[in-house]
Amino acid sequence: MDEMDFAEKTLGEMLSSLGLEAEIAREDSHTLQLSSPRKDLLIGKEGDRLDDFQYLINRMVIEKFPDAPRIRVDCDGFKEGYEEELRQEVKAVAARVRETGKKASLRPLNSYYRKLAYDALADESGISASSPAIKQRYKRILIESTES
């Protein structure tokens, strides 16, 4: 049994024990795609439940397979759309900061989504971004203008 077999089996057992029905398919070598008529229960608010499933699965996989790559858990392609919306939101906030000169902060994001936000800001001139050095899973990114 490799890490994907283990992750798929463990996720299936986890969902079943929670009373959630879903089909699990391997989308690629590191993604488990869930499909369910009740995807709202699997996705949660803004994908937070999917993130929790992904976090737990990765913790269990790393425990058993220390060198395993990170496994992604998605439901009916939700994350792809959500990530594109986040990129657009970040660019819009950066444009507003550049235009007004006023600082703005994004909603709290986990480390994966903060990385996506920083990547979206990489090509934005006149903008700097930072997040606080605190030990929390979700942090805000502060976006500031570097132009006077």
Salt bridges, closest charged atoms under 4 A:
ASP5 OD1 - ARG26 NH2 2.23
GLU8 OE1 - ARG26 NE 2.89
GLU13 OE2 - LYS9 NZ 2.91
ASP40 OD2 - ARG38 NH2 3.16
GLU46 OE1 - ARG107 NE 3.56
ASP51 OD1 - LYS79 NZ 3.54
ASP52 OD1 - ARG137 NH1 3.33
GLU83 OE2 - ARG72 NH1 3.01
GLU84 OE1 - ARG87 NH1 3.48
GLU89 OE1 - ARG107 NH1 2.31
ASP119 OD2 - LYS115 NZ 2.88
GLU124 OE2 - LYS91 NZ 3.40
GLU124 OE1 - ARG98 NH2 2.47
GLU144 OE1 - LYS103 NZ 3.58
